[in-house]
Amino acid sequence: MNKQLLAELKTYIEPEKAAFFPKFFKALPGGYGEGDKFWGIRVPPLRKLAKKYKQLDWPELTALITSEIHEQRLLALFILRQQFEIAQKKQEINQQQEIIDFYLANLTGVNNWDLVDSSAHYLLGNWLLDKDTDILWQLAKNENLWSQRIAIMSSLAFIIDGRYELTLALAEHLLQHPHDLMHKAVGWMLREVGNRDLQTELIFLDKHYQVMPRTMLRYAIEKFDEPLRLSYLKGIK
């Protein structure tokens, strides 16, 4: 691993955060992030370091993304975003492909909600805007929680682009997912659709709200006017 980067990373360690993060990210026994290790570094320093070290090569990025330390993996994802944005601006298609291939090859390191949400739509989602989306369906049908969250979160890129069909189809597929983290993610993406096209979200909700997990519904209708929000919660639509 890059020794200079490692030394700089360590200067941002906060012991109280190192003690708090395992609880926050459910890394204790029985949690969805069980076994993850934390140094206690906040996000802003990681973003700053990602800009400074955006030229890291593949071996150095591999060392980060495969690290047992959560913040090192998050830093790798921030650097990949930097590199992908540069490649997009320069219209370097081959470089973009290499970055996405690297990302997909290292999804085992993208194993908590912040890692997914900080990378999926910025990388995979943006890459797929003009391509076949079969990979998202493969991920959505994978039984791995993080693969499934990557699928729905990648669709945010399509929402931002004004295209909602993919998100709605994935949401319908994941409607009865057993995990609360997926309820939140799907509900969030439905809300993002509604923020741009309320009628489209309402059509989806009218079809599914009575069987949606409660958390998913609450996230989806969070920004609704109170009478409309309550009508869905009370099931009196």
N, C-alpha and C positions, 0 to 999 in steps of 0.2 A: 504494500500500500504506500501511496505517496507520503513520505515522512513529514514533509513540511505541512501538508494538509492535516495529517493526524495530530501534529503538535498544535496547530491552530484550533482544531476541533476541541481539544482538551481544555483550552483556555476558557471555553464557554460552558463547561460543566457546572451545573448547580446541584449540589447534593440533595437539597430539599425537593427538587424536581425529580431527581433520580429515584427518590423514595415514593413520590406521588404518582409518577407515570404508570408503574405497573398496575396500580389500582384503577387509574383512569382508563387505560387501554385493556383492561381485563386480562392482564398477563399472569395473574395468580392462578394456582391450581383450580381447574374446572372452568376457567374463563376462556373466551374465544381467542384470546391472544396468549394462551398459556405457554410459559417458557421463554417469552421474549425478554430481552435484556435492554436496559436503558442507561444512558449516561446522564441524562437530565439536561438536555440542550433544547432550548426553545427554537421555534420555527424561524424567527427573523435572522438570527446568525447563520442558520443553514442556508437561507435564501442568499444572504450576502456571500457566503463561501461558494455557493453554486455559481454565482456570477464571476467570482475571481478564478475559479478552477474549471471553467466551462470547456477548457481544451483537454481535459483528461482523456487518456486513450482507453481502449477497451479493456486491457488487463487491469488498469487501475480502477475503472468503473466496475469491473467484475468483482474485485476485492471489496468494494463498497456494497454492492447490491447483494452479495452473498454473506455479508458480515452478520454475526449474531447480534450486533448492536443496532437497535431500531433506528436511531438517528443517522447512522451511516447509510442505511438503506434509503431513508428518506432523502438524504443529501444526493445520493446517486440518481434518484428520480428527478430531483430539481435540476441537476446537471443535464440529464437527458432532455428535459424540457427546454433548457437553454440551447442545447445543440440542435434540437428539432426545429425550434423557432428560427435559428440562423439558417438551417438548411432550407426551410420553407421560403425565407426571404430571398435566398440565392437561387431558389428553384432547383436545388440539387436533389433530384428524385432518388438517385442511388443512395445518397447519404441518409435521406429520410427512411428509405427501406431498411438500411442497416440498423438504424436506431430502433425501428419498430421490431425488427427481427430479434435484436438484443433484448428488448423489453419482453417480448413474448417468450423468449428462451429463459427468462429469469423471473417468471411470475411467482415462483415459490418464495421470492423475497418480498413480494407485494402482498403481505399477509396481515394487514390490519386496515381498518376503515380509512384512516388518514393517509396511508400509503396508496390505497386505491383511489381515493377522492382527489389526491394531489397529482395523479398521473393519468388516469384512464381516459378522460375526454380530451385532455391536452395532447396526448400522444396517440393512442389507438383510435379514439373517436375522430380526431381531426384527420388522421391518415386515411380513414375509410370513407370520408365524405363523398369521394368520387369513385368508390370501389365497391366490390361485392362485400356484403356484411355477414357472410356465412360464419366467419370466425366468432362473431358476437353470439350467434346462436349456438355454436359449439361450446362457448364459455357458459352461456346461460343454461345449457343442458348438462353441464358438468356438475357433479354433486359437491364440488368444493365451494364453500361459501364465498371465498374471495374471488374466484373465477366468475361466479354469478354476479357479484357486486360490480366487478369490472365491466361485465356486459351491459348492465343497466346504466351505470355511470358513464360509460363511453357514449351512450346515446345522447348525452347532454350536448355534445358537439352538433348533432343533428337538430336538436331543439333550438339551439342558438342560431342555426342556419335556417330556421323556419320550417323544418320538416319534422312532423310529429308521429308519422305512421310507425316507424321503427320502435320508438319508445312505447307507444301504446300496445304494439304487438308483444314486446318483451314484458311489459307490465302484466298483460293478460296471461302470459305463460308463467310468470312468477307470482301470480295472484295469491296462491295458497302456500307460498313458501313458509316453512315452519319457523324461520329465524327472525327475531325482532330487527336485526340490522338490515335485513332485506325489506322488511315492512317499511322501515324508515327511508331507505334508498328509493324504493318504488314510489312511495308517497311523495317524496321530495321531487322526483322527476315529473310526476303528474302535476304537481304544483307549478313546476317550471313551465310545463305546457300551458297550464291555465293562465299564468302570468302574461303569456303572449297571445293566447287564443282561448278565452274562457269557455266559449261554446263547445270547442273540441273536448276540453276536459269534462264539461258537464255531460256530454253525450256518453263518454266512457263511464263516468260515475253513475249515471242513471242506470246503466246496464249492470254494474258490478257492485255498487256500494253496499248492498245488503249482505253480500258474502265476503267483502273485503275484511282483512284483519283490522281491528280497531285502530291500531297505531298507524297503519298505512292510510286509513281514511283520515285520521286527524292531521297527518302531515299533508295530505293532498288538499284539504279544505282550510288549511291554517289561515290563508289570506282572504277568505270569503267574508262578505258582510255577515254580521252576526245572525240575522234571521235565516239566511241561506245556509250558513254553517250549522246552525242548530237543527234545521230541517233534515239535514243528512245524518247528523248524530242521533236524532230521535227516530229516524227511519220513517218519516211521515211525508216523504216526497210524493 
